[in-house]
Amino acid sequence: MSSFVGVVVSDPWLQSQFTQVELRSLKSKFVSQRTQSGKVTVGDLPPMVVGLKGLHAMFTVEEIAEILGESNSDTTEEIDFETFLRAYLNLQARATARRNERGDPRIGRSTTFLKSSSTTLLHTISETERASYVAHINNYLKDDKFLKNYLPLDPSNNSLFDLVKDGVLLCKLINVAVPGTVDERAINTKRKLNPWERNENHTLCLNSAKAIGCTVVNIGTQDLIEARPHLVLGLISQIIKIQLLADLNLKKTPQLVELVSDNKEVEELMSLAPEKLLLKWMNFHLSKAGYKKPITNFSTDLKDGEAYAYLLNVLAPEFCNPTTLESRDPIQRAKMVLDHAEKMNCKRYITPKDIVDGSTNLNLAFVAHIFHHRNGLTMDTNKVSFAEMMLDDDQVSREERCFRLWINSLGTETYVNNVFEDVRTGWVLLEVLDKVSPGSVQWKKATKPPIRMPFRKVENCNQVVTIGKDLNFSLVNVAGSDIVQGNKKLILAFLWQLMRFNMLQLLKNLRFSSEGKELTDVDILNWANSKVKKSGRQSQMESFKDKNLSSGRFFLELLSAVEPRVVNWNLVTKGVTDEEKKLNATYIISVARKLGCSIFLLPEDIIEVNQKMLLTLTASIMYWSLQQPADSESSSVAETIPESPSAASPLSESSTPLSMDVSRMIIEEDASDTTTPKTEIENETPKSDS
């Protein structure tokens, strides 16, 4: 196993503008170009950077050459890596300016964790947000057996960032947000961790964060090991937000049906993002209180404190203070609002100044706290029973969750809140197809939401079906109208084929001996059986439907076969009883994520032997294994590393996302690999729906 090597540049400011994942990807591209031509010149840059994130579809090669020529007219001049980075930042700034001028419909938002415009500015840290997150951590993790020795944290110093460096805190915080996500037996919790153990914890953290819906594109383990403040706080903010909004759905809080006037609106309610649902709840109570202005955001609409005063007077009239609305000083009114909330036992993670300043994150957290303590909703038996009838069965819900998290992990522009509703315009599916099969989408024939004309949705979905057929998906008697109508069975079937196609393409793109034939599910099964057998163990699986897989032992033996040190066999049960199977299943998922596999299944999928999810699990382990340095062995699939470290560049607009921990890849200054050319997406703009 190799140890991690970060990419370091001499200028600290320049280093701060990129994550380690970005730096490694850019370094790989730079080294590859130098390997091909012996050096990198100004003239090499335009074709080299035109497809990078933030620049793709914004500039032509000629336009980039013209911009670079403004500062250096000699195209033959050799440049170093730092000059390359500065040129890239300059081009990103130009691209952001052009995007704002044009209002480009296709590239309205960066798909990376950091907005593209932020890479041209020094990162700023909100001290009040940090203090709020520290207070949240101190409150929810104060009784943790391991962390209680380090808590409470002091918000006025860097103790939070110091504690984050070993990865334990973030893993524990994820479990607070979504209990059971991380099997804590898989966390390395020694007092003093070595670099490899620390890296394992952060790998487990990032893959688990993705599994609960966090956006972690372009964050690597090294960024967390270094505890880069803007990345750490950004990730913590997402985890806390997921925790606070977890109950904002009909399954957890069926009383939410009171927000709609009739049963026809229940479907619309189910498709709303949690933030939108929280705003709808707030406006529902404000309307009853006689407040006339609708609240559309958690920032400017709440700055004067009036909406808060009305809301709390409706929810907790026993603590009402009539002078709250009479006060003309916003700060004073905000202070009285917080006093009112404190009497309701709402934790004060926000200050009067935060309300007046319109802090979006802290206002959202504050409103969510109010909702949890007193939502003011009543139980309408008729409406609730209707809503419960509309909820999916567990199997469908788990598959929807898996595909939703997978889509969001790809870094698509549109964030999916409900698969069955969000795919009905066809746009989301086109975005996913563009990721897994670059160049397949004809964007000129696509219409971006919001879409008023129904036939435009059908056009989008027809193109989705056409591309699916080109990719040899089984789509007999399937039309675009089936997706528009929200046929759940067909949508799940299409997404499964899409996910499977992406998985097989990733494996196919690795250098292995396949004798020129396409990789199949049987190849994956045979690889897994061969791997376990060669490790000296006897377990084998007959198929991905083999009921013996429910014990979990085969997958633990497979994980141990690809990396012997990753499984602690003292923690493994016989897998006979339901309890033992559950323990093994949760351990399998966390161990696989700790290894570097990006997976979205749940323990129930293993226990119930869901063949689709078990195939993805096995393929993810296989993908990770095939990227490791190969020993001399004669397995059916020879284990090798990828064609080039840059082949999976997260900065390339047309690159295919990899279900792996990219931070394990080492970029050497004198690397001799050549970059695999990417398929460039045609510079097309989707038509607007007028």
Backbone hydrogen bonds, N-H to C=O, Kabsch-Sander energy under -0.5 kcal/mol:
donor,donor_aa,acceptor,acceptor_aa,energy
8,V,6,G,-0.6
15,Q,11,D,-2.3
16,S,12,P,-2.0
17,Q,13,W,-0.7
17,Q,14,L,-1.0
18,F,15,Q,-1.3
23,L,19,T,-2.5
24,R,20,Q,-2.7
25,S,21,V,-2.0
26,L,22,E,-2.8
27,K,23,L,-2.8
28,S,24,R,-2.3
29,K,25,S,-2.0
30,F,26,L,-2.5
31,V,27,K,-3.0
32,S,28,S,-2.4
33,Q,29,K,-2.0
34,R,30,F,-2.1
35,T,31,V,-2.4
36,Q,32,S,-1.7
37,S,33,Q,-2.0
38,G,34,R,-2.3
41,T,39,K,-0.5
42,V,77,E,-1.6
43,G,75,T,-2.7
44,D,41,T,-1.1
45,L,41,T,-0.7
45,L,42,V,-1.0
48,M,44,D,-0.9
49,V,45,L,-2.2
50,V,46,P,-1.4
52,L,49,V,-2.0
53,K,651,L,-3.4
55,L,52,L,-2.1
56,H,52,L,-2.0
58,M,55,L,-2.3
59,F,55,L,-1.3
64,I,60,T,-2.1
65,A,61,V,-2.3
66,E,62,E,-2.0
67,I,63,E,-2.2
68,L,64,I,-2.7
69,G,65,A,-1.8
70,E,66,E,-0.7
70,E,67,I,-1.0
71,S,68,L,-1.0
72,N,68,L,-1.5
75,T,73,S,-1.1
77,E,74,D,-1.3
79,I,40,V,-3.0
84,F,80,D,-1.9
85,L,81,F,-2.1
86,R,82,E,-2.3
87,A,83,T,-2.2
88,Y,84,F,-2.1
89,L,85,L,-2.3
90,N,86,R,-2.2
91,L,87,A,-2.2
92,Q,88,Y,-2.3
93,A,89,L,-2.2
94,R,90,N,-1.9
95,A,91,L,-2.5
96,T,92,Q,-2.4
97,A,93,A,-2.1
98,R,94,R,-2.4
99,R,95,A,-2.5
100,N,96,T,-2.2
101,E,97,A,-1.9
102,R,98,R,-2.7
103,G,99,R,-2.4
104,D,99,R,-0.8
113,F,217,V,-1.4
118,S,115,K,-1.4
119,T,115,K,-0.6
119,T,116,S,-1.1
120,T,117,S,-1.4
121,L,118,S,-1.3
127,E,125,I,-0.7
130,R,126,S,-2.4
131,A,127,E,-2.4
132,S,128,T,-2.2
133,Y,129,E,-2.6
134,V,130,R,-2.5
135,A,131,A,-2.2
136,H,132,S,-2.2
137,I,133,Y,-2.6
138,N,134,V,-2.9
139,N,135,A,-2.0
140,Y,136,H,-2.5
141,L,137,I,-2.3
144,D,141,L,-1.5
148,K,144,D,-2.2
149,N,146,F,-0.9
150,Y,147,L,-2.5
151,L,147,L,-1.2
157,N,154,D,-1.3
162,D,158,N,-2.1
163,L,159,S,-2.1
164,V,160,L,-1.7
165,K,161,F,-0.8
166,D,163,L,-0.9
167,G,164,V,-2.0
169,L,163,L,-0.5
171,C,167,G,-1.5
172,K,168,V,-2.4
173,L,169,L,-2.4
174,I,170,L,-2.1
175,N,171,C,-1.5
176,V,172,K,-1.3
177,A,173,L,-2.0
178,V,174,I,-2.8
181,T,178,V,-1.7
183,D,181,T,-0.5
184,E,182,V,-0.9
186,A,183,D,-2.7
187,I,184,E,-0.8
189,T,187,I,-0.8
198,R,194,N,-2.3
199,N,195,P,-2.3
200,E,196,W,-2.1
201,N,197,E,-2.0
202,H,198,R,-2.0
203,T,199,N,-2.2
204,L,200,E,-2.6
205,C,201,N,-2.4
206,L,202,H,-2.7
207,N,203,T,-2.2
208,S,204,L,-2.0
209,A,205,C,-2.6
210,K,206,L,-2.1
211,A,207,N,-1.3
212,I,208,S,-0.7
212,I,209,A,-1.0
213,G,210,K,-1.1
214,C,209,A,-2.6
216,V,214,C,-0.7
219,I,216,V,-1.7
223,D,220,G,-0.6
224,L,220,G,-1.1
225,I,221,T,-2.6
226,E,222,Q,-2.3
228,R,223,D,-2.1
231,L,228,R,-0.8
232,V,228,R,-2.6
233,L,229,P,-2.8
234,G,230,H,-1.4
235,L,231,L,-2.3
236,I,232,V,-2.7
237,S,233,L,-2.6
238,Q,234,G,-1.7
239,I,235,L,-2.3
240,I,236,I,-2.7
241,K,237,S,-2.2
242,I,238,Q,-2.3
243,Q,239,I,-1.9
244,L,240,I,-2.7
245,L,241,K,-1.9
246,A,243,Q,-1.0
248,L,245,L,-1.6
249,N,247,D,-1.9
253,T,249,N,-2.9
256,L,253,T,-2.1
257,V,254,P,-1.8
258,E,255,Q,-2.1
259,L,256,L,-2.2
260,V,257,V,-1.6
265,E,262,D,-1.5
266,V,263,N,-1.4
269,L,265,E,-2.1
270,M,266,V,-2.3
271,S,267,E,-1.1
272,L,268,E,-0.6
272,L,269,L,-1.0
277,L,273,A,-2.4
278,L,274,P,-2.3
279,L,275,E,-2.0
280,K,276,K,-2.4
281,W,277,L,-2.4
282,M,278,L,-2.2
283,N,279,L,-2.8
284,F,280,K,-1.9
285,H,281,W,-1.7
286,L,282,M,-2.3
287,S,283,N,-2.4
288,K,284,F,-1.4
289,A,285,H,-1.5
290,G,286,L,-0.5
290,G,287,S,-1.1
291,Y,286,L,-2.7
292,K,290,G,-0.5
296,T,294,P,-0.6
302,L,299,S,-1.5
303,K,300,T,-1.0
305,G,302,L,-1.2
309,A,305,G,-2.0
310,Y,306,E,-2.5
311,L,307,A,-2.5
312,L,308,Y,-2.7
313,N,309,A,-1.8
314,V,310,Y,-1.6
315,L,311,L,-2.3
316,A,312,L,-2.9
319,F,316,A,-1.8
320,C,317,P,-1.6
324,T,321,N,-2.3
325,L,322,P,-0.6
326,E,322,P,-0.6
327,S,323,T,-1.4
333,R,329,D,-2.5
334,A,330,P,-2.8
335,K,331,I,-2.1
336,M,332,Q,-1.9
337,V,333,R,-2.2
338,L,334,A,-2.1
339,D,335,K,-1.9
340,H,336,M,-2.2
341,A,337,V,-2.3
342,E,338,L,-2.2
343,K,339,D,-1.4
344,M,340,H,-0.7
344,M,341,A,-0.8
345,N,342,E,-1.6
346,C,341,A,-2.2
349,Y,347,K,-1.3
355,I,351,T,-1.6
356,V,352,P,-2.2
357,D,353,K,-2.7
358,G,354,D,-0.7
358,G,355,I,-0.8
359,S,354,D,-2.4
360,T,358,G,-0.7
363,N,359,S,-2.5
364,L,360,T,-2.5
365,A,361,N,-2.1
366,F,362,L,-2.2
367,V,363,N,-2.7
368,A,364,L,-2.4
369,H,365,A,-2.2
370,I,366,F,-2.1
371,F,367,V,-2.5
372,H,368,A,-2.3
373,H,369,H,-1.9
374,R,370,I,-2.6
380,D,378,T,-0.9
381,T,379,M,-0.9
384,V,380,D,-2.8
385,S,381,T,-2.3
386,F,382,N,-1.7
387,A,383,K,-2.5
388,E,384,V,-2.5
389,M,385,S,-1.5
390,M,386,F,-1.1
391,L,387,A,-0.9
397,S,393,D,-2.6
398,R,394,D,-2.6
399,E,395,Q,-2.0
400,E,396,V,-2.7
401,R,397,S,-2.4
402,C,398,R,-2.5
403,F,399,E,-2.6
404,R,400,E,-2.4
405,L,401,R,-2.5
406,W,402,C,-2.3
407,I,403,F,-2.6
408,N,404,R,-2.3
409,S,405,L,-1.7
410,L,406,W,-0.7
410,L,407,I,-1.2
411,G,408,N,-1.0
412,T,407,I,-0.7
417,N,415,Y,-0.5
422,D,418,N,-3.3
423,V,419,V,-1.9
424,R,421,E,-1.1
425,T,422,D,-0.5
426,G,423,V,-1.6
428,V,422,D,-0.5
430,L,426,G,-1.9
431,E,427,W,-2.3
432,V,428,V,-2.3
433,L,429,L,-2.6
434,D,430,L,-2.2
435,K,431,E,-1.3
436,V,432,V,-2.6
437,S,433,L,-2.5
440,S,437,S,-1.9
443,W,441,V,-1.1
445,K,442,Q,-1.7
446,A,443,W,-1.5
448,K,687,K,-0.8
452,R,450,P,-0.6
456,R,453,M,-1.7
457,K,453,M,-0.8
457,K,454,P,-0.6
458,V,454,P,-1.6
459,E,455,F,-2.1
460,N,456,R,-2.2
461,C,457,K,-2.6
462,N,458,V,-2.7
463,Q,459,E,-2.0
464,V,460,N,-1.8
465,V,461,C,-2.3
466,T,462,N,-2.4
467,I,463,Q,-2.6
468,G,464,V,-2.4
469,K,465,V,-2.3
470,D,466,T,-2.0
471,L,467,I,-1.6
472,N,469,K,-1.6
473,F,468,G,-2.7
475,L,473,F,-1.1
478,V,475,L,-1.6
482,D,479,A,-1.3
483,I,479,A,-0.8
483,I,480,G,-0.6
484,V,480,G,-2.0
485,Q,481,S,-2.2
486,G,483,I,-1.4
487,N,482,D,-2.3
488,K,486,G,-0.9
491,I,487,N,-2.4
492,L,488,K,-2.6
493,A,489,K,-1.9
494,F,490,L,-2.6
495,L,491,I,-2.6
496,W,492,L,-2.3
497,Q,493,A,-1.9
498,L,494,F,-2.1
499,M,495,L,-2.8
500,R,496,W,-2.7
501,F,497,Q,-2.3
502,N,498,L,-2.2
503,M,499,M,-2.2
504,L,500,R,-2.6
505,Q,501,F,-2.4
506,L,502,N,-2.1
507,L,503,M,-1.8
508,K,504,L,-2.6
509,N,505,Q,-2.1
510,L,507,L,-1.0
511,R,641,I,-0.6
512,F,510,L,-0.8
514,S,512,F,-1.2
517,K,514,S,-1.8
524,I,520,T,-1.6
525,L,521,D,-2.3
526,N,522,V,-3.0
527,W,523,D,-2.4
528,A,524,I,-2.2
529,N,525,L,-2.4
530,S,526,N,-2.6
531,K,527,W,-2.5
532,V,528,A,-2.2
533,K,529,N,-2.4
534,K,530,S,-2.3
535,S,531,K,-0.8
535,S,532,V,-0.6
536,G,533,K,-1.6
537,R,532,V,-1.6
546,D,543,S,-1.4
549,L,546,D,-2.1
550,S,547,K,-1.6
551,S,548,N,-1.3
552,G,549,L,-1.5
556,L,552,G,-1.7
557,E,553,R,-2.4
558,L,554,F,-2.1
559,L,555,F,-2.5
560,S,556,L,-2.2
561,A,557,E,-1.7
562,V,558,L,-1.9
563,E,559,L,-1.8
566,V,563,E,-2.0
567,V,564,P,-0.6
568,N,566,V,-0.5
569,W,567,V,-0.9
571,L,568,N,-2.2
572,V,569,W,-0.8
581,K,577,T,-2.4
582,K,578,D,-2.2
583,L,579,E,-2.1
584,N,580,E,-2.3
585,A,581,K,-2.7
586,T,582,K,-2.3
587,Y,583,L,-1.7
588,I,584,N,-2.6
589,I,585,A,-1.9
590,S,586,T,-1.8
591,V,587,Y,-2.6
592,A,588,I,-2.6
593,R,589,I,-2.1
594,K,590,S,-2.5
595,L,591,V,-1.9
596,G,592,A,-1.4
597,C,592,A,-2.6
598,S,659,S,-0.5
599,I,597,C,-0.9
605,D,602,L,-1.4
606,I,602,L,-0.9
606,I,603,P,-0.7
607,I,603,P,-2.4
608,E,604,E,-2.8
609,V,606,I,-1.0
610,N,605,D,-3.0
611,Q,609,V,-1.0
614,L,610,N,-2.4
615,L,611,Q,-1.8
616,T,612,K,-1.9
617,L,613,M,-2.2
618,T,614,L,-2.4
619,A,615,L,-2.7
620,S,616,T,-2.2
621,I,617,L,-2.0
622,M,618,T,-2.5
623,Y,619,A,-2.8
624,W,620,S,-2.2
625,S,621,I,-2.5
626,L,622,M,-2.7
627,Q,623,Y,-0.7
627,Q,624,W,-1.0
628,Q,625,S,-1.5
633,E,631,D,-1.0
640,T,626,L,-0.8
640,T,638,A,-0.5
647,A,644,S,-1.9
648,A,645,P,-0.7
649,S,646,S,-1.9
652,S,649,S,-1.1
653,E,51,G,-2.6
655,S,652,S,-1.7
660,M,658,L,-1.8
662,V,660,M,-1.0
664,R,661,D,-1.9
665,M,662,V,-2.0
667,I,665,M,-0.5
668,E,666,I,-0.7
671,A,668,E,-1.7
680,E,678,K,-0.7
684,E,682,E,-2.1
687,K,446,A,-1.4
690,S,688,S,-0.9
